[in-house]
């Protein structure tokens, strides 16, 4: 899969106090970059905790659910667009359908 953009992840884990997100986010990136998903079931096979939240958006639990990652997946195109990365609390304050 092609991921747009790594910079959002990097900016997040380089923020003071969020350095512990680096390893799990980089691991997520590596797995997704090597994947060739065509369906949600294929994605779920790689990430058991991923949930579909509507409007082509999926949420991943990162680092034991301390962080959340919301992406838009275009299976036909093979693209993953990072829309949000933040703490679980920050995730609870956003509207995933509009990000």
N, C-alpha and C positions, 0 to 999 in steps of 0.2 A: 504494500500500500504506500501511497505517497502522502506524506504528512505535511500539512501547512499549519502552523509554522513552529519550528523547534525553539525559536526565540522566546515565545510565550512561556515555555517550560523553563528555559534557562533564566529568564527574568524572575520567575517565581522562586526557583530554588537558590538563586543568588541573593534573595532578599534576606536580611538579617532575621534570624529566628526560624527560618524555613529551610535551612541547609540540610536537614534530615530528609527532605523530599527528593534530593538529588538522585540518590541511587535508585529508588523505586520509579521515579519518573523517567530516568534514562533507560532503565530496564523495560518499562512500558514502551518507550520509543523504539527500542531495538526489536522487540517482538512484533510490534505493529508494522514497522518498516519491512520486515521479512515476510509478513503475512500476505496472503492473496485471498482475502475474504470476498465471497460472493453472496453470503447470507448472514443473518444474525446468528444462526446456529453455529456457523464456522467461527464467528467472533467469540461466541459463548464458550466454544471448546478451548480457546486460548485464555480467556478471562471469565472464569465462572461467575464472578461477582458483577459483571457488566449488566446494566439494565437499560431497556429501551424506554425512553421517556416521551416519545412522540415527536412528530415533525422531523424525522431523520436524525434525531438527537439521541445520544447514548451517554450514560454516566458510568464512570469507572471509579471504584473505591481504590484509593492509593494509600499505601503505608498503613495498613490495618484500619482503613476508613477514617484516618485522621484528615486526609485530603480528598477532594473530589475533582474529577476531570470530566468536563462535558465536551463532547465532540459531535460534529456532523459527519456522517459517513455517506459517501456517494459510492455504493457498491459497484455500479456499472462502470463508473469512471476510474475506480480504484483510488479514490482520494479520501483522506481524513482531515477535516478542518478543526483545529483546536479552537473552541469557543470560550472556554472558561477553565481556569485552574485556581483552586483556592481551598481554604479550610472547610470543614464540614459546616461550620457556623455561617461562613460567607455564602456557601451554596444554598443554605436554607433561606437566604435573603434575596435570591435572584429569581427571575422568571426564566426558566430554561427555554421556553418556547420563543422568546424574543431575542435571545443572545446569539 
